[in-house]
Each structure stands twice: as structure tokens, then as C-alpha cells.
Amino acid sequence: MSSFYELAIARYSLRNYLEKPVEDEKLQYILECGRVAPSAANYQPWHIVVVREVELRKRLASTYNRAWFLQAPVVLVICGDHQSGWKRADGKDHTDIDAAIIIDHMTLAAAEQGLGTCWICNFDARKCSEILQLPQNIEPIAYLPLGYPGKEPDDKTRHLVRKELNEFVHWENF
């Protein structure tokens, strides 16, 4: 990729992974790109559980019932600590927003490395917490399966269908 825009266009939600392990150097690079992500007031209220062990991935799969999920050789479980996240004056908690930022950094870093990912938020968070033995104050926010792309998606342009700027950008007022 020669530009950020090209990288952003190339990245899509991958749901088909090769049976090929992710090299430690690439995984470390992706995690490092997440580490440097900004967060509200620089509180960095995130934790990541890296799951590579097959039996543990199978147990996580019981919280998200999709066959393709088990194809990914790595699952990053992005968690947030709402006790340590920045709160706006009106009480709004920015932990989930900060988690989204670190996830976005890692998805783009993965794409840059020739790997694919797919944000997953539709899972049984309580069961995930039990499986990973998360402390009570740590909430699993999203799964990020990670691996080499398998077959191309049936519709390679679906992720490119976007609203025009004039449909959501407002200048000076709504």
C-alpha cells in the first residue's frame, strides 16, 4: 500500500482464514501499533488477551457461534477497564471509544502486514469473562480474529459501499 487511503480501502471484515500461523514478529507489530493508539486523557483503559491456543479458541467460539471464527489462528480479545477510563463532566465513559481506537489501529496494521481481521461485538461477554478469568472490573468489548486471508469474499466491493460525504458531513451547523 502506498497511502493510508489505499490501506483503508483494502481492509475489509475477513471471515475466511488460512490454516497458517501468524508470525510472532507480525503479531508484536500489530500489538505495538495498538499500544501507540490515542485515548481520552491518555488513560489507556484497555487490556488485550491474546488467544492462540486451540482449545481456548474453541471455548471462546462457544460465545460466538460462527464456524469461520475457529479458522483464525489468533483471537485478540480487547477489554476495557471502565474504572480507569476517562469520564466527561456529564459522566459519559469513553472506555468503549478508546477500545474502538486501539482496535482500529490494529486492524489497519494487520492489513498492512497482509493479514485480515473482523470486529466481533456480538458475543456472550459474561461467558467470555468466565473463560478468560477476567477480573470483575475488566469487560470484554470485542473480539478481533487475526490471520491470513483464505478465499476472497463473494462480494469484494461490499465494504466499499459508503454514503457520500454530503450525506453526513455538516459545515458550521447541522
Secondary structure, DSSP 8 states (H G I E B T S, - for coil): --SHHHHHHH--B---B-S----HHHHHHHHHHHHT---GGG---EEEEEE--HHHHHHHHTTS--GGGGG-SEEEEEEEETTTS-B-TT--B-HHHHHHHHHHHHHHHHHHTT-EE--B--S-HHHHHHHHT--TTEEEEEEEEEE-B-S--S-TTGGG----GGGT--SS--
